[in-house]
Amino acid sequence: MFRSIRRAALSLAAAIPLLASFQAAQANVVVVLNSRDATVQLLDQATYKSLQTFPVGKEPHHLMPTPDNKSLIVASSVGNELVFLDPKSGQVQKHIKDILDPYQIGFSPDQKWFVVTSLRLDRVDIYSYDGKDFKLSKRLPMPKLPSHIAFDAKSTTAFITRQGSDQVSAIDLKTQTEKWTIPVGKLPAGITMTPDDKYLLIGIMGSDYVEVVDWRTAKSVKQIKAGAGTHNFRAQGDNRLTYVSNRVSNTINIIDQKTLENVGTINVPGGPDCMEITDDGKTMWVTLRWIKKVAVIDLPSRKVIKMIPVGRSPHGVFFANSSARM
């Protein structure tokens, strides 16, 4: 009997480090959306190893946490559903079906509205949100190819890039009507608001610059030179710098959101797209759309330190221990 108890104790002692290691790995899971494979792939942030890959519906492109950070929403555009994951472990929590063509998604800062762009259906859907449920409030036609979303700080307006018509539109969230639409350049894609709430920054994917728009006057005020295929944004989290990916020139530019100047370049092969930054501000993970990989960048040195194989056409990327998004 003593030997049995001793063996059980030794087994438990051996299991504790493994459990601790598993829990630590869960806290640092990197979620990658492989759009063409219709899968989610989970990577270990510390070891760079692939942990798990599972199906998630056709063409998952974008993802974002819920306002309470208890779930990570994956938008399955052709699958016509939202898939909720645990943001730390990456495991599936639930599905919400019949959300038609959710290409890009976004919560208004006041958390009252959930906006969905439907790229292939040429429309924008606005859902009311009570912290738990989504209820369709308004469906707005928006030709052509509505793509990315930004909001003003007071949640009065949602801004939508229209890739197919080379425009940006402003939607009044109170009346849920279109306020204005202006031309901004060929194939506008990513869009973000500066921390001072003064300007929209828009990646002009069909060219090589960031268009700066004064949204209150609905006028373009500047163009910031970037790289070919200017696409998407990710802020440093310091209320000053933001990064913009350039899918054609294989670079990421650093934009000073106060001076509205390009202040640096990082070379990243393979079509850099979506970006995520660790909470210490030192490391960036970037999906590479053309070569089925994710790059890990050391931000102080601006060097790629690791290339990790993933699935086809990786797009969105997320981890729970990320920096602020302004």
C-alpha positions in Angstrom: 0.0 0.0 0.0 2.9 2.4 0.9 4.4 1.7 -2.6 1.0 2.6 -4.3 0.7 5.8 -2.3 4.3 6.7 -3.2 3.8 6.0 -6.9 0.6 8.1 -6.9 2.5 10.9 -5.2 5.4 10.7 -7.7 2.9 10.7 -10.6 1.1 13.8 -9.2 4.5 15.5 -8.7 5.4 14.8 -12.3 2.0 16.0 -13.5 2.1 19.4 -11.8 4.9 20.8 -13.9 3.2 19.6 -17.1 -0.1 21.1 -16.0 1.7 24.4 -15.2 3.4 24.3 -18.5 0.1 23.7 -20.3 -1.6 26.5 -18.5 1.4 28.9 -19.3 1.2 27.8 -22.9 -2.6 28.5 -22.9 -1.9 32.0 -21.6 0.3 32.7 -24.6 -1.6 31.1 -27.5 -1.4 32.9 -30.8 -4.5 32.6 -32.9 -4.0 32.7 -36.7 -6.7 32.6 -39.3 -5.8 30.6 -42.4 -8.4 32.1 -44.8 -8.0 29.8 -47.8 -7.8 26.7 -45.6 -10.9 27.8 -43.5 -9.0 27.0 -40.3 -7.8 28.5 -37.1 -4.3 27.6 -36.2 -2.9 27.9 -32.6 0.7 28.7 -32.1 2.8 28.7 -28.9 4.1 32.2 -28.4 7.1 31.0 -26.4 8.3 28.1 -28.5 6.8 29.1 -31.9 5.4 25.6 -32.3 2.0 24.8 -33.8 -0.3 23.5 -31.1 -3.6 22.8 -33.0 -5.5 23.5 -36.2 -9.2 23.2 -36.6 -11.9 24.1 -39.1 -13.8 27.4 -38.5 -16.0 28.0 -41.6 -15.1 29.3 -45.0 -12.9 32.4 -45.4 -12.2 33.6 -41.8 -10.5 36.9 -42.4 -10.8 39.1 -39.3 -11.2 38.7 -35.6 -11.5 40.8 -32.5 -12.1 40.4 -28.7 -15.5 41.2 -27.2 -15.5 44.4 -25.0 -15.3 42.3 -21.8 -12.3 40.3 -23.2 -14.0 37.1 -22.3 -14.3 35.9 -26.0 -12.5 36.3 -29.3 -14.8 36.6 -32.2 -13.7 35.1 -35.5 -15.7 36.4 -38.5 -16.3 33.5 -41.0 -17.4 35.5 -44.0 -18.5 32.8 -46.5 -19.5 30.6 -43.6 -22.0 33.3 -42.6 -21.3 33.0 -38.9 -19.4 34.3 -35.9 -17.3 31.8 -34.0 -16.4 32.7 -30.4 -13.1 31.4 -29.0 -11.6 31.5 -25.6 -9.0 34.3 -26.0 -6.4 32.6 -23.9 -6.7 29.0 -25.0 -8.1 29.5 -28.5 -10.8 26.8 -27.9 -14.3 27.2 -29.3 -16.9 28.6 -27.0 -20.0 29.0 -29.3 -21.2 29.8 -32.8 -23.7 32.5 -33.8 -25.1 31.6 -37.2 -26.9 33.6 -39.9 -24.6 36.6 -39.6 -24.3 37.1 -43.4 -20.9 37.6 -44.9 -19.1 39.1 -41.9 -15.9 40.2 -43.5 -14.8 42.9 -41.0 -16.3 43.5 -37.6 -16.1 46.2 -35.0 -17.7 47.4 -31.7 -18.3 51.1 -31.2 -16.3 52.5 -28.3 -19.5 52.8 -26.2 -20.2 49.1 -26.9 -23.8 49.8 -28.0 -23.2 48.9 -31.7 -21.6 46.0 -33.6 -20.9 46.8 -37.2 -20.3 44.2 -39.9 -19.0 44.9 -43.4 -20.2 42.5 -46.1 -17.6 42.7 -48.8 -19.2 40.3 -51.3 -22.8 41.5 -50.6 -22.0 45.2 -50.8 -23.6 46.3 -47.6 -23.1 47.2 -44.0 -25.1 45.6 -41.2 -25.5 47.4 -37.9 -26.4 45.3 -34.8 -27.5 46.6 -31.4 -25.5 45.0 -28.6 -26.5 44.7 -24.9 -23.3 43.0 -23.8 -24.6 39.5 -24.7 -26.9 39.4 -27.7 -26.8 40.9 -31.2 -29.9 42.3 -32.8 -30.0 43.5 -36.4 -30.9 47.2 -36.4 -30.1 48.4 -39.9 -28.9 47.0 -43.2 -27.3 49.6 -45.4 -26.4 49.1 -49.1 -22.9 50.2 -49.7 -21.4 49.5 -53.1 -18.8 48.6 -53.8 -16.8 46.1 -51.6 -17.1 47.7 -48.1 -14.1 46.6 -46.3 -12.6 48.0 -43.0 -14.1 49.9 -40.1 -13.1 52.7 -37.7 -15.1 54.8 -35.2 -14.8 58.2 -33.6 -14.1 58.3 -29.8 -17.7 59.4 -28.9 -19.3 56.6 -31.0 -21.3 59.0 -33.2 -19.9 57.7 -36.5 -18.6 54.6 -38.1 -16.2 54.9 -41.1 -16.1 52.4 -43.8 -13.6 52.0 -46.6 -15.1 51.0 -50.0 -12.5 49.1 -51.9 -14.4 48.8 -55.2 -15.4 52.4 -55.5 -12.2 54.0 -54.1 -14.1 55.8 -51.4 -14.7 56.2 -47.6 -18.1 56.6 -46.1 -19.3 57.9 -42.8 -22.4 56.4 -41.1 -24.3 58.2 -38.4 -24.8 55.6 -35.7 -27.7 57.4 -34.1 -29.8 57.7 -37.3 -28.0 54.8 -39.1 -27.8 56.7 -42.3 -24.9 57.7 -44.5 -23.5 61.1 -43.6 -21.0 61.6 -46.3 -18.9 59.7 -48.9 -15.6 61.0 -50.4 -13.0 59.7 -52.8 -9.6 58.8 -51.2 -7.5 56.7 -53.6 -7.4 53.4 -55.4 -8.5 50.4 -53.3 -8.7 51.8 -49.8 -8.3 49.1 -47.2 -7.4 49.5 -43.5 -8.6 52.5 -41.6 -7.9 53.8 -38.1 -8.5 56.9 -36.0 -5.7 58.9 -34.5 -5.5 59.0 -30.7 -6.5 62.7 -30.6 -9.7 61.8 -32.6 -8.9 64.3 -35.3 -7.9 62.3 -38.3 -8.7 59.1 -40.1 -5.7 57.2 -41.5 -6.5 55.1 -44.6 -4.3 52.6 -46.2 -4.5 53.0 -50.0 -3.8 49.4 -51.2 -3.9 50.3 -54.9 -1.0 52.7 -54.4 1.7 53.4 -51.8 0.4 55.9 -49.3 -1.7 56.6 -46.2 -4.5 59.1 -46.9 -5.2 61.5 -44.0 -8.8 62.7 -43.7 -10.3 65.3 -41.4 -13.5 63.5 -40.7 -15.3 66.5 -39.3 -15.0 68.4 -42.6 -14.9 65.3 -44.8 -11.8 66.4 -46.5 -8.4 64.8 -47.3 -5.6 66.9 -45.7 -2.4 64.9 -46.4 -0.8 61.8 -47.9 1.9 60.0 -46.0 4.2 58.1 -48.3 4.4 54.4 -47.3 5.0 51.3 -49.5 3.3 49.6 -52.4 0.1 47.8 -51.4 -0.5 49.9 -48.2 -3.0 47.9 -46.3 -3.6 47.6 -42.6 -2.8 49.3 -39.2 -1.8 48.2 -35.7 -1.0 50.8 -33.1 2.0 50.5 -30.8 -0.2 51.1 -27.8 1.7 54.3 -26.7 -0.9 56.8 -28.1 1.7 58.0 -30.6 3.0 55.4 -33.1 1.1 53.1 -35.4 2.3 50.5 -37.9 1.0 50.1 -41.5 1.7 47.0 -43.6 2.5 47.2 -47.2 1.7 43.9 -48.9 3.4 44.5 -52.3 6.6 46.2 -51.2 7.1 43.7 -48.3 7.5 46.4 -45.7 5.9 47.8 -42.6 6.1 51.5 -42.0 6.0 53.3 -38.7 3.7 56.3 -38.6 3.9 59.1 -36.0 0.2 59.8 -35.4 1.0 63.3 -33.9 3.2 64.6 -36.6 1.6 62.5 -39.4 5.0 61.5 -40.7 6.5 58.2 -41.8 9.3 57.7 -39.2 10.7 54.2 -40.1 10.6 51.0 -42.2 10.7 47.3 -41.3 11.5 44.8 -44.1 9.2 41.8 -44.0 9.0 39.3 -46.9 5.9 37.5 -48.1 3.1 40.1 -48.1 2.7 41.4 -44.5 -0.9 41.9 -43.6 -2.4 41.8 -40.1 -0.2 42.6 -37.0 -0.3 42.0 -33.3 2.0 43.4 -30.6 2.9 41.9 -27.2 2.0 43.9 -24.1 5.6 44.8 -23.4 5.7 46.5 -26.8 8.8 44.6 -27.9 7.5 41.9 -30.3 5.2 42.0 -33.3 3.6 39.0 -35.0 2.6 39.5 -38.7 0.7 37.2 -41.0 2.3 36.8 -44.5 -0.5 36.3 -47.0 1.6 35.1 -49.9 4.0 32.5 -48.4 1.9 30.7 -45.7 3.9 32.0 -42.8 3.8 34.2 -39.8 6.8 36.5 -39.0 7.9 37.4 -35.6 9.6 40.8 -35.4 11.9 42.2 -32.7 10.6 45.8 -32.6 13.7 47.5 -31.0 16.0 46.2 -33.7 13.3 46.2 -36.4 14.4 42.7 -37.5 12.5 39.5 -38.3 13.6 36.9 -35.8 11.4 33.9 -36.7 9.3 32.6 -39.6 6.6 30.1 -38.6 4.8 27.9 -41.2 1.0 28.2 -41.1 -1.9 27.5 -43.5 -2.8 29.1 -46.8 -3.4 32.9 -47.0 -3.1 33.7 -43.2 -4.9 36.8 -42.4 -6.0 37.8 -38.8 -3.8 37.2 -35.8 -4.4 37.7 -32.1 -3.1 36.9 -28.6 -4.5 37.8 -25.2 -1.3 39.3 -23.9 -1.3 42.1 -26.4 -0.6 45.8 -26.1 -3.3 48.6 -26.2 -4.7 49.4 -29.6 -4.2 53.2 -29.6 
